Amino acid sequence: MSTNDSALNCRETNRVLHRLRGLFSALLSHDGFGEIKIEMRIMSKGCKEVILHCGKQYRFMLDVPQGGSTGNAYMCDCRETNPALKKLHELYYDLLTHDGFGEIRVVVRILKRGQKEVILHCGKQYRFVLDVPQDSKKSRVYRKEDEMIRGP
């Protein structure tokens, strides 16, 4: 594989990871819970289809070199501090270099005290509990007693 091919693979992979990072951040900042699903399929020799499902579907076509070690061609710079996102990047690269089909599911659930649980499903399950900062500008949900005391 030439240097230009490697740079192209890294650029295309970064496009997918940029979209995935945006969906993940939106899911964490959302007030509720949600799910992202990543599917990888072999389309033809040297080509994989990557589909991100999160309400909408985002479809990408990536050139994948056949045979040999392909890990270095895709290992782009990952400076993530979020452990769940870092693990998601690892799983994504593992699927990309795998010779077959694959799927990753990201499930986000609400916990108490401003925390969210992130579960990554990809053969195994990886569980992370992340602190989510509360935005003071968001509307607060009041109980019935609060409405009666403070008014509408």
C-alpha positions, -999 to 999 in steps of 0.1 A, spaced: 0 0 0 14 34 -10 17 64 13 -11 81 -6 -34 51 -2 -27 51 36 -34 88 39 -67 83 20 -77 54 42 -69 75 73 -88 105 59 -119 84 51 -117 66 85 -115 100 102 -147 111 84 -165 81 99 -150 87 133 -158 124 133 -195 116 126 -194 88 152 -179 112 178 -206 138 170 -234 112 175 -218 100 207 -215 135 221 -251 143 212 -263 111 228 -244 119 261 -257 155 262 -293 144 254 -316 144 285 -328 108 279 -313 76 268 -304 63 234 -285 39 211 -261 40 182 -255 10 160 -225 6 138 -226 -21 110 -197 -31 88 -202 -52 56 -179 -64 29 -192 -51 -4 -166 -62 -29 -129 -70 -29 -112 -43 -10 -143 -23 -1 -163 -22 32 -196 -4 39 -199 13 72 -234 22 84 -241 43 115 -277 41 128 -289 68 152 -323 79 142 -309 85 107 -285 63 87 -251 75 77 -234 53 50 -197 53 42 -177 32 18 -141 25 28 -113 9 8 -98 -20 28 -65 -36 17 -68 -74 14 -46 -97 35 -16 -89 57 -16 -66 87 -38 -36 80 -39 -21 115 -12 5 109 -30 18 78 -60 28 99 -44 37 132 -50 74 130 -42 98 159 -66 92 188 -63 117 216 -96 110 234 -97 115 271 -132 99 274 -125 62 282 -158 51 266 -150 69 233 -114 56 234 -127 20 237 -152 27 209 -123 38 186 -104 6 195 -135 -16 187 -141 3 154 -105 -3 143 -108 -40 152 -139 -43 131 -124 -24 102 -93 -47 101 -115 -79 106 -119 -100 74 -157 -104 79 -188 -86 89 -193 -69 123 -215 -48 145 -211 -25 175 -239 -12 196 -236 18 219 -263 20 246 -266 50 269 -288 50 300 -295 75 327 -282 69 362 -287 90 394 -266 121 403 -259 134 368 -243 102 356 -249 81 325 -241 45 318 -225 37 285 -225 0 274 -205 -10 243 -216 -43 228 -192 -60 204 -190 -97 212 -182 -87 248 -198 -59 267 -178 -29 281 -195 -8 307 -186 28 316 -202 52 341 -196 88 330 -203 121 348 -224 144 327 -223 180 336 -258 195 342 -266 225 320 -281 252 341 -299 267 311 -321 237 306 -356 238 320 -361 221 353 -389 196 359 -410 205 389 -430 183 411 -467 192 418 -458 206 452 -432 229 437 -457 243 412 -482 250 440 -456 268 461 -438 287 433 -466 291 408 -465 283 371 
